[in-house]
Amino acid sequence: MPNRSMPKFPEPDTQPFWDATKNSELKYQQCNTCNEVVFYPRGMCTNCGSSDLAWKTSKGEGTVYTYSVVRQNRNPAFSDLGAYALAYIDLDEGFRMLSNVVGIGNPLTDVKIGQRVKVQFEKQDDGEYPVPLFVPV
Ligand SMILES: [Zn+2]
């Protein structure tokens, strides 16, 4: 398993998101004023500017919006991975996040735009917080 960079706390906007990963939960926010879905986590609504945001738990299922295959990464945390798929995932609750599609044989041929995927959490050898990644459904 790679040792990905971990968030550094205190960081009030994203700490609830990372804390939830310990329970294998994918959190996002929704505005209590205008109902806008907000992701990545932050202190204010991206639509109306309200700071009245509620934390919600995603079912973790979505669709590949687009992707790219990284063939070589010089960052030591990723250097042993070989080729891997970096993808934008459209979650069914209405937010888009950047992640990896894993659990596939060949990232050059096994990832497709529109493919259904679901979240799984990857524990890090040296990291406190599991990282949300996606596998084909
Ligand atoms: Zn709003």
Boltz pocket constraint, residues with backbone or C-beta under 6 A from the ligand:
constraints:
  - pocket:
      binder: B
      contacts: [[A, 31], [A, 32], [A, 33], [A, 34], [A, 35], [A, 36], [A, 45], [A, 46], [A, 47], [A, 48], [A, 49], [A, 50]]
      max_distance: 6.0
